[in-house]
Amino acid sequence: MGVYLGNGQFISAETDATGVRISSVSNSYWSKHLLGYTKAY
């Protein structure tokens, strides 16, 4: 689960080891595993 921040980035809590991270939606891992995102108004 993540929250889209804008400018192609989102924040997510991945694992206990990595904690909370800001990642790019074009990251090679996320481009394969991200189902979609939208802006909430």
PDB file of N, H, CA, C and O in Angstrom:
ATOM      1  N   MET A   1       0.855  -1.172   0.000  1.00  0.00           N
ATOM      2  CA  MET A   1       0.000   0.000   0.000  1.00  0.00           C
ATOM      3  C   MET A   1       0.894   1.226   0.000  1.00  0.00           C
ATOM      4  O   MET A   1       1.890   1.283   0.722  1.00  0.00           O
ATOM      5  N   GLY A   2       0.535   2.193  -0.805  1.00  0.00           N
ATOM      6  H   GLY A   2      -0.274   2.147  -1.391  1.00  0.00           H
ATOM      7  CA  GLY A   2       1.308   3.416  -0.861  1.00  0.00           C
ATOM      8  C   GLY A   2       0.408   4.608  -1.128  1.00  0.00           C
ATOM      9  O   GLY A   2      -0.770   4.451  -1.448  1.00  0.00           O
ATOM     10  N   VAL A   3       0.963   5.784  -0.994  1.00  0.00           N
ATOM     11  H   VAL A   3       1.920   5.912  -0.733  1.00  0.00           H
ATOM     12  CA  VAL A   3       0.241   7.029  -1.253  1.00  0.00           C
ATOM     13  C   VAL A   3       1.013   7.795  -2.311  1.00  0.00           C
ATOM     14  O   VAL A   3       2.199   8.079  -2.144  1.00  0.00           O
ATOM     15  N   TYR A   4       0.330   8.129  -3.408  1.00  0.00           N
ATOM     16  H   TYR A   4      -0.633   7.898  -3.544  1.00  0.00           H
ATOM     17  CA  TYR A   4       0.963   8.868  -4.492  1.00  0.00           C
ATOM     18  C   TYR A   4       1.217  10.305  -4.052  1.00  0.00           C
ATOM     19  O   TYR A   4       0.321  10.974  -3.538  1.00  0.00           O
ATOM     20  N   LEU A   5       2.448  10.772  -4.260  1.00  0.00           N
ATOM     21  H   LEU A   5       3.176  10.229  -4.678  1.00  0.00           H
ATOM     22  CA  LEU A   5       2.842  12.115  -3.830  1.00  0.00           C
ATOM     23  C   LEU A   5       2.794  13.138  -4.958  1.00  0.00           C
ATOM     24  O   LEU A   5       2.761  14.342  -4.705  1.00  0.00           O
ATOM     25  N   GLY A   6       2.790  12.670  -6.185  1.00  0.00           N
ATOM     26  H   GLY A   6       2.817  11.691  -6.390  1.00  0.00           H
ATOM     27  CA  GLY A   6       2.869  13.551  -7.344  1.00  0.00           C
ATOM     28  C   GLY A   6       4.250  13.456  -7.973  1.00  0.00           C
ATOM     29  O   GLY A   6       5.167  12.877  -7.390  1.00  0.00           O
ATOM     30  N   ASN A   7       4.393  14.018  -9.150  1.00  0.00           N
ATOM     31  H   ASN A   7       3.648  14.488  -9.623  1.00  0.00           H
ATOM     32  CA  ASN A   7       5.678  14.003  -9.866  1.00  0.00           C
ATOM     33  C   ASN A   7       6.258  12.605 -10.010  1.00  0.00           C
ATOM     34  O   ASN A   7       7.478  12.437  -9.991  1.00  0.00           O
ATOM     35  N   GLY A   8       5.394  11.594 -10.153  1.00  0.00           N
ATOM     36  H   GLY A   8       4.404  11.731 -10.169  1.00  0.00           H
ATOM     37  CA  GLY A   8       5.859  10.228 -10.369  1.00  0.00           C
ATOM     38  C   GLY A   8       6.415   9.537  -9.144  1.00  0.00           C
ATOM     39  O   GLY A   8       7.104   8.525  -9.270  1.00  0.00           O
ATOM     40  N   GLN A   9       6.130  10.065  -7.947  1.00  0.00           N
ATOM     41  H   GLN A   9       5.571  10.888  -7.845  1.00  0.00           H
ATOM     42  CA  GLN A   9       6.654   9.451  -6.731  1.00  0.00           C
ATOM     43  C   GLN A   9       5.528   9.096  -5.768  1.00  0.00           C
ATOM     44  O   GLN A   9       4.475   9.733  -5.747  1.00  0.00           O
ATOM     45  N   PHE A  10       5.784   8.063  -4.975  1.00  0.00           N
ATOM     46  H   PHE A  10       6.639   7.546  -4.993  1.00  0.00           H
ATOM     47  CA  PHE A  10       4.835   7.673  -3.939  1.00  0.00           C
ATOM     48  C   PHE A  10       5.590   7.214  -2.701  1.00  0.00           C
ATOM     49  O   PHE A  10       6.772   6.875  -2.764  1.00  0.00           O
ATOM     50  N   ILE A  11       4.890   7.209  -1.585  1.00  0.00           N
ATOM     51  H   ILE A  11       3.929   7.484  -1.535  1.00  0.00           H
ATOM     52  CA  ILE A  11       5.477   6.790  -0.314  1.00  0.00           C
ATOM     53  C   ILE A  11       4.804   5.481   0.090  1.00  0.00           C
ATOM     54  O   ILE A  11       3.590   5.330  -0.047  1.00  0.00           O
ATOM     55  N   SER A  12       5.597   4.545   0.585  1.00  0.00           N
ATOM     56  H   SER A  12       6.583   4.668   0.696  1.00  0.00           H
ATOM     57  CA  SER A  12       5.038   3.252   0.978  1.00  0.00           C
ATOM     58  C   SER A  12       5.817   2.675   2.151  1.00  0.00           C
ATOM     59  O   SER A  12       6.990   2.987   2.357  1.00  0.00           O
ATOM     60  N   ALA A  13       5.140   1.831   2.910  1.00  0.00           N
ATOM     61  H   ALA A  13       4.187   1.578   2.743  1.00  0.00           H
ATOM     62  CA  ALA A  13       5.781   1.075   3.987  1.00  0.00           C
ATOM     63  C   ALA A  13       6.001  -0.324   3.438  1.00  0.00           C
ATOM     64  O   ALA A  13       5.054  -1.098   3.296  1.00  0.00           O
ATOM     65  N   GLU A  14       7.243  -0.647   3.130  1.00  0.00           N
ATOM     66  H   GLU A  14       8.012  -0.019   3.245  1.00  0.00           H
ATOM     67  CA  GLU A  14       7.532  -1.899   2.437  1.00  0.00           C
ATOM     68  C   GLU A  14       7.743  -3.065   3.392  1.00  0.00           C
ATOM     69  O   GLU A  14       6.957  -4.013   3.382  1.00  0.00           O
ATOM     70  N   THR A  15       8.773  -3.020   4.207  1.00  0.00           N
ATOM     71  H   THR A  15       9.411  -2.250   4.215  1.00  0.00           H
ATOM     72  CA  THR A  15       9.058  -4.099   5.163  1.00  0.00           C
ATOM     73  C   THR A  15       9.575  -3.487   6.455  1.00  0.00           C
ATOM     74  O   THR A  15       9.886  -2.297   6.506  1.00  0.00           O
ATOM     75  N   ASP A  16       9.666  -4.295   7.486  1.00  0.00           N
ATOM     76  H   ASP A  16       9.414  -5.262   7.445  1.00  0.00           H
ATOM     77  CA  ASP A  16      10.256  -3.817   8.740  1.00  0.00           C
ATOM     78  C   ASP A  16      11.710  -3.407   8.531  1.00  0.00           C
ATOM     79  O   ASP A  16      12.189  -2.460   9.154  1.00  0.00           O
ATOM     80  N   ALA A  17      12.404  -4.116   7.662  1.00  0.00           N
ATOM     81  H   ALA A  17      12.015  -4.886   7.157  1.00  0.00           H
ATOM     82  CA  ALA A  17      13.825  -3.840   7.425  1.00  0.00           C
ATOM     83  C   ALA A  17      14.048  -2.526   6.683  1.00  0.00           C
ATOM     84  O   ALA A  17      14.978  -1.786   7.005  1.00  0.00           O
ATOM     85  N   THR A  18      13.203  -2.226   5.690  1.00  0.00           N
ATOM     86  H   THR A  18      12.448  -2.827   5.429  1.00  0.00           H
ATOM     87  CA  THR A  18      13.402  -1.009   4.894  1.00  0.00           C
ATOM     88  C   THR A  18      12.601   0.172   5.412  1.00  0.00           C
ATOM     89  O   THR A  18      12.948   1.322   5.144  1.00  0.00           O
ATOM     90  N   GLY A  19      11.535  -0.099   6.151  1.00  0.00           N
ATOM     91  H   GLY A  19      11.253  -1.034   6.369  1.00  0.00           H
ATOM     92  CA  GLY A  19      10.713   0.981   6.689  1.00  0.00           C
ATOM     93  C   GLY A  19       9.954   1.730   5.607  1.00  0.00           C
ATOM     94  O   GLY A  19       9.611   1.165   4.569  1.00  0.00           O
ATOM     95  N   VAL A  20       9.698   2.990   5.854  1.00  0.00           N
ATOM     96  H   VAL A  20       9.977   3.449   6.698  1.00  0.00           H
ATOM     97  CA  VAL A  20       8.945   3.831   4.923  1.00  0.00           C
ATOM     98  C   VAL A  20       9.902   4.401   3.890  1.00  0.00           C
ATOM     99  O   VAL A  20      10.984   4.881   4.229  1.00  0.00           O
ATOM    100  N   ARG A  21       9.495   4.344   2.624  1.00  0.00           N
ATOM    101  H   ARG A  21       8.616   3.954   2.349  1.00  0.00           H
ATOM    102  CA  ARG A  21      10.347   4.818   1.533  1.00  0.00           C
ATOM    103  C   ARG A  21       9.562   5.671   0.553  1.00  0.00           C
ATOM    104  O   ARG A  21       8.355   5.500   0.383  1.00  0.00           O
ATOM    105  N   ILE A  22      10.256   6.576  -0.077  1.00  0.00           N
ATOM    106  H   ILE A  22      11.237   6.715   0.061  1.00  0.00           H
ATOM    107  CA  ILE A  22       9.716   7.305  -1.220  1.00  0.00           C
ATOM    108  C   ILE A  22      10.338   6.677  -2.455  1.00  0.00           C
ATOM    109  O   ILE A  22      11.561   6.578  -2.563  1.00  0.00           O
ATOM    110  N   SER A  23       9.491   6.254  -3.386  1.00  0.00           N
ATOM    111  H   SER A  23       8.498   6.334  -3.298  1.00  0.00           H
ATOM    112  CA  SER A  23       9.951   5.557  -4.581  1.00  0.00           C
ATOM    113  C   SER A  23       9.356   6.197  -5.821  1.00  0.00           C
ATOM    114  O   SER A  23       8.371   6.931  -5.750  1.00  0.00           O
ATOM    115  N   SER A  24       9.966   5.910  -6.949  1.00  0.00           N
ATOM    116  H   SER A  24      10.767   5.314  -7.007  1.00  0.00           H
ATOM    117  CA  SER A  24       9.474   6.371  -8.240  1.00  0.00           C
ATOM    118  C   SER A  24       8.562   5.306  -8.836  1.00  0.00           C
ATOM    119  O   SER A  24       8.853   4.115  -8.729  1.00  0.00           O
ATOM    120  N   VAL A  25       7.460   5.721  -9.465  1.00  0.00           N
ATOM    121  H   VAL A  25       7.224   6.689  -9.552  1.00  0.00           H
ATOM    122  CA  VAL A  25       6.576   4.749 -10.108  1.00  0.00           C
ATOM    123  C   VAL A  25       7.250   4.126 -11.327  1.00  0.00           C
ATOM    124  O   VAL A  25       6.794   3.091 -11.813  1.00  0.00           O
ATOM    125  N   SER A  26       8.319   4.728 -11.828  1.00  0.00           N
ATOM    126  H   SER A  26       8.690   5.569 -11.433  1.00  0.00           H
ATOM    127  CA  SER A  26       9.029   4.161 -12.974  1.00  0.00           C
ATOM    128  C   SER A  26      10.191   3.261 -12.556  1.00  0.00           C
ATOM    129  O   SER A  26      10.906   2.739 -13.412  1.00  0.00           O
ATOM    130  N   ASN A  27      10.387   3.075 -11.247  1.00  0.00           N
ATOM    131  H   ASN A  27       9.806   3.499 -10.551  1.00  0.00           H
ATOM    132  CA  ASN A  27      11.393   2.143 -10.730  1.00  0.00           C
ATOM    133  C   ASN A  27      11.151   0.765 -11.350  1.00  0.00           C
ATOM    134  O   ASN A  27       9.999   0.359 -11.503  1.00  0.00           O
ATOM    135  N   SER A  28      12.204   0.048 -11.705  1.00  0.00           N
ATOM    136  H   SER A  28      13.139   0.378 -11.580  1.00  0.00           H
ATOM    137  CA  SER A  28      12.055  -1.238 -12.398  1.00  0.00           C
ATOM    138  C   SER A  28      11.186  -2.231 -11.618  1.00  0.00           C
ATOM    139  O   SER A  28      10.420  -2.979 -12.225  1.00  0.00           O
ATOM    140  N   TYR A  29      11.289  -2.252 -10.296  1.00  0.00           N
ATOM    141  H   TYR A  29      11.911  -1.644  -9.803  1.00  0.00           H
ATOM    142  CA  TYR A  29      10.446  -3.148  -9.501  1.00  0.00           C
ATOM    143  C   TYR A  29       8.992  -2.699  -9.559  1.00  0.00           C
ATOM    144  O   TYR A  29       8.106  -3.499  -9.860  1.00  0.00           O
ATOM    145  N   TRP A  30       8.742  -1.428  -9.273  1.00  0.00           N
ATOM    146  H   TRP A  30       9.462  -0.778  -9.028  1.00  0.00           H
ATOM    147  CA  TRP A  30       7.369  -0.944  -9.186  1.00  0.00           C
ATOM    148  C   TRP A  30       6.673  -0.890 -10.535  1.00  0.00           C
ATOM    149  O   TRP A  30       5.452  -1.034 -10.597  1.00  0.00           O
ATOM    150  N   SER A  31       7.413  -0.688 -11.613  1.00  0.00           N
ATOM    151  H   SER A  31       8.405  -0.571 -11.563  1.00  0.00           H
ATOM    152  CA  SER A  31       6.768  -0.668 -12.927  1.00  0.00           C
ATOM    153  C   SER A  31       6.169  -2.031 -13.263  1.00  0.00           C
ATOM    154  O   SER A  31       5.249  -2.112 -14.077  1.00  0.00           O
ATOM    155  N   LYS A  32       6.673  -3.098 -12.652  1.00  0.00           N
ATOM    156  H   LYS A  32       7.420  -3.032 -11.991  1.00  0.00           H
ATOM    157  CA  LYS A  32       6.130  -4.445 -12.858  1.00  0.00           C
ATOM    158  C   LYS A  32       5.044  -4.802 -11.849  1.00  0.00           C
ATOM    159  O   LYS A  32       4.181  -5.627 -12.152  1.00  0.00           O
ATOM    160  N   HIS A  33       5.062  -4.204 -10.656  1.00  0.00           N
ATOM    161  H   HIS A  33       5.763  -3.535 -10.410  1.00  0.00           H
ATOM    162  CA  HIS A  33       4.177  -4.624  -9.572  1.00  0.00           C
ATOM    163  C   HIS A  33       3.084  -3.618  -9.203  1.00  0.00           C
ATOM    164  O   HIS A  33       2.146  -3.972  -8.487  1.00  0.00           O
ATOM    165  N   LEU A  34       3.183  -2.409  -9.662  1.00  0.00           N
ATOM    166  H   LEU A  34       3.945  -2.122 -10.243  1.00  0.00           H
ATOM    167  CA  LEU A  34       2.190  -1.390  -9.325  1.00  0.00           C
ATOM    168  C   LEU A  34       0.942  -1.585 -10.178  1.00  0.00           C
ATOM    169  O   LEU A  34       1.021  -1.609 -11.406  1.00  0.00           O
ATOM    170  N   LEU A  35      -0.204  -1.724  -9.529  1.00  0.00           N
ATOM    171  H   LEU A  35      -0.269  -1.704  -8.532  1.00  0.00           H
ATOM    172  CA  LEU A  35      -1.449  -1.945 -10.258  1.00  0.00           C
ATOM    173  C   LEU A  35      -2.023  -0.657 -10.819  1.00  0.00           C
ATOM    174  O   LEU A  35      -2.643  -0.668 -11.882  1.00  0.00           O
ATOM    175  N   GLY A  36      -1.828   0.440 -10.126  1.00  0.00           N
ATOM    176  H   GLY A  36      -1.325   0.448  -9.262  1.00  0.00           H
ATOM    177  CA  GLY A  36      -2.355   1.713 -10.583  1.00  0.00           C
ATOM    178  C   GLY A  36      -2.356   2.728  -9.465  1.00  0.00           C
ATOM    179  O   GLY A  36      -2.076   2.412  -8.309  1.00  0.00           O
ATOM    180  N   TYR A  37      -2.674   3.942  -9.827  1.00  0.00           N
ATOM    181  H   TYR A  37      -2.902   4.200 -10.766  1.00  0.00           H
ATOM    182  CA  TYR A  37      -2.765   4.998  -8.829  1.00  0.00           C
ATOM    183  C   TYR A  37      -3.702   6.076  -9.335  1.00  0.00           C
ATOM    184  O   TYR A  37      -3.952   6.195 -10.535  1.00  0.00           O
ATOM    185  N   THR A  38      -4.209   6.851  -8.411  1.00  0.00           N
ATOM    186  H   THR A  38      -4.006   6.755  -7.436  1.00  0.00           H
ATOM    187  CA  THR A  38      -5.132   7.926  -8.749  1.00  0.00           C
ATOM    188  C   THR A  38      -4.966   9.055  -7.749  1.00  0.00           C
ATOM    189  O   THR A  38      -4.402   8.863  -6.672  1.00  0.00           O
ATOM    190  N   LYS A  39      -5.447  10.204  -8.100  1.00  0.00           N
ATOM    191  H   LYS A  39      -5.905  10.359  -8.975  1.00  0.00           H
ATOM    192  CA  LYS A  39      -5.406  11.356  -7.204  1.00  0.00           C
ATOM    193  C   LYS A  39      -6.754  11.477  -6.502  1.00  0.00           C
ATOM    194  O   LYS A  39      -7.801  11.509  -7.149  1.00  0.00           O
ATOM    195  N   ALA A  40      -6.719  11.544  -5.187  1.00  0.00           N
ATOM    196  H   ALA A  40      -5.869  11.518  -4.662  1.00  0.00           H
ATOM    197  CA  ALA A  40      -7.946  11.718  -4.407  1.00  0.00           C
ATOM    198  C   ALA A  40      -8.181  13.212  -4.205  1.00  0.00           C
ATOM    199  O   ALA A  40      -7.253  13.953  -3.880  1.00  0.00           O
ATOM    200  N   TYR A  41      -9.398  13.642  -4.394  1.00  0.00           N
ATOM    201  H   TYR A  41     -10.151  13.040  -4.657  1.00  0.00           H
ATOM    202  CA  TYR A  41      -9.717  15.068  -4.251  1.00  0.00           C
ATOM    203  C   TYR A  41     -10.378  15.352  -2.940  1.00  0.00           C
ATOM    204  O   TYR A  41     -10.714  16.502  -2.655  1.00  0.00           O
TER     205      TYR A  41
END
